[in-house]
């Protein structure tokens, strides 16, 4: 019998331990082409700006943060690009931090404010602050992506979330 690939064995063991199903053959399909499965952080959780932008790129396949869809506490899915095109916000990044249907004066039982107890959010930590951000509209527990590259370590610059607003306006 041929010797089994150690990386595939580790991947199969992780699949078994996480109880996501699959066997050695399924793990080999993931490892051979160089794909990796990364668990999506649960909300609420704190993420560094680079990690948050890495997940956004992996899930939506683009560096353009205005195409990233987020889910509000009331279940609505919105993107910054659609919000800006509809004229709902003064700055597109506001679509990542508040429910545009209910606004900031919403009934907290219908749509709690982002960052309040009981709401699902990421606390994105950047150089001097942390910003509560809505979770990505992605229902899978894992995202499948290629091997890590240097591009994965580059921050996606989102004014007010990964950079101060004053820097981004110049």
C-alpha positions in Angstrom: 0.0 0.0 0.0 1.3 3.5 -0.9 2.1 5.8 1.9 -0.5 8.4 2.6 0.2 12.1 2.3 0.6 13.6 5.8 -1.0 16.9 4.9 -4.1 15.1 3.6 -4.2 13.0 6.8 -4.1 16.2 8.9 -6.9 17.7 6.8 -9.0 14.6 7.1 -8.5 14.5 10.8 -9.5 18.2 11.1 -12.7 17.5 9.1 -13.5 14.6 11.4 -12.8 16.6 14.5 -15.0 19.5 13.3 -17.7 17.0 12.4 -18.2 18.6 9.0 -18.3 15.3 7.3 -15.9 14.0 4.6 -13.2 11.4 4.5 -9.7 11.0 3.3 -10.8 11.3 -0.3 -12.6 14.5 0.4 -9.6 15.9 2.2 -7.3 15.0 -0.7 -9.5 17.0 -3.1 -9.0 20.1 -0.9 -5.2 19.6 -0.3 -4.1 18.6 -3.8 -5.0 21.8 -5.7 -3.7 23.9 -2.8 -7.1 24.9 -1.4 -7.5 25.6 2.2 -10.6 25.8 4.4 -10.6 28.6 7.0 -13.4 28.9 9.6 -15.4 32.1 9.5 -15.1 33.9 12.9 -18.2 33.8 14.9 -19.9 37.0 16.0 -19.2 38.9 18.1 -15.5 38.7 17.8 -12.5 41.1 17.4 -10.5 41.0 14.2 -7.5 42.9 13.1 -8.1 45.1 10.0 -5.9 42.9 7.9 -7.7 39.7 8.9 -11.1 41.3 8.4 -10.1 42.4 4.9 -8.6 39.0 4.1 -11.9 37.3 4.9 -13.7 39.9 2.7 -11.5 39.2 -0.2 -11.8 35.4 0.2 -15.6 35.4 0.5 -16.4 37.8 -2.3 -13.4 37.3 -4.5 -12.5 41.0 -4.9 -10.5 43.8 -3.2 -13.4 46.2 -3.8 -14.9 46.5 -0.4 -17.9 48.3 -1.8 -19.0 44.9 -3.3 -18.9 43.1 0.0 -22.3 42.2 1.3 -23.1 42.4 5.0 -26.1 41.2 7.0 -27.9 43.6 9.4 -29.3 42.3 12.8 -32.8 42.3 11.3 -31.6 40.0 8.5 -31.3 42.5 5.6 -28.4 42.1 3.2 -26.8 45.3 1.9 -23.7 46.4 0.1 -22.0 49.8 0.2 -22.1 50.1 -3.6 -25.9 49.6 -3.7 -26.4 52.0 -0.8 -24.3 54.7 -2.5 -26.1 54.3 -5.8 -29.5 54.6 -4.2 -28.4 57.7 -2.3 -29.1 56.1 1.1 -25.8 57.2 2.7 -23.4 60.1 2.6 -20.4 57.8 2.7 -20.5 54.2 1.4 -18.7 52.7 4.4 -21.7 53.5 6.5 -23.4 50.5 4.9 -20.9 48.3 6.7 -21.7 49.8 10.2 -25.4 50.4 10.3 -28.7 49.0 9.1 -29.9 51.3 6.3 -33.5 50.1 6.4 -34.0 51.0 10.1 -31.3 53.7 10.6 -29.7 54.7 13.8 -33.0 55.4 15.6 -34.4 51.9 15.0 -36.4 50.0 17.6 -33.7 47.8 19.3 -36.0 44.8 19.4 -36.4 44.9 15.6 -32.9 45.8 14.6 -30.4 46.4 17.5 -27.6 48.8 16.9 -24.3 47.3 15.7 -22.1 46.8 18.7 -24.9 46.6 21.2 -25.4 43.5 23.4 -27.2 40.8 21.5 -26.2 42.0 18.0 -23.9 40.1 15.7 -20.9 42.1 14.7 -17.1 42.1 14.2 -15.0 44.6 16.1 -12.4 45.6 13.6 -9.3 46.7 15.3 -7.0 49.2 13.6 -4.1 51.4 14.6 -5.9 53.5 17.3 -9.5 52.4 17.5 -11.9 49.6 17.0 -15.1 49.8 14.9 -18.2 47.6 15.2 -18.8 46.2 11.7 -21.7 44.1 10.4 -20.9 40.4 9.7 -20.5 39.3 6.1 -23.5 37.9 4.4 -22.0 34.4 4.1 -23.8 31.5 5.5 -21.1 28.8 5.3 -19.0 28.0 8.4 -15.8 27.8 6.3 -14.4 29.7 3.3 -12.3 27.8 0.7 -9.3 29.7 -0.6 -6.0 29.2 -2.2 -2.7 29.1 -0.4 -1.8 32.3 1.4 0.2 34.8 -0.6 1.7 38.3 0.2 -1.5 39.8 -1.3 -3.4 38.3 1.6 -1.4 40.4 4.1 -2.3 43.7 2.4 -5.1 45.7 4.1 -8.1 46.7 2.1 -8.4 50.4 3.0 -11.9 51.3 4.1 -12.2 54.8 5.5 -13.5 54.9 9.1 -13.0 51.2 9.5 -9.4 50.3 8.6 -8.2 53.9 8.4 -9.2 57.2 9.8 -11.6 59.3 7.7 -9.2 62.3 7.6 -6.5 60.2 5.8 -8.9 58.8 3.2 -10.2 62.1 2.0 -6.9 63.3 0.6 
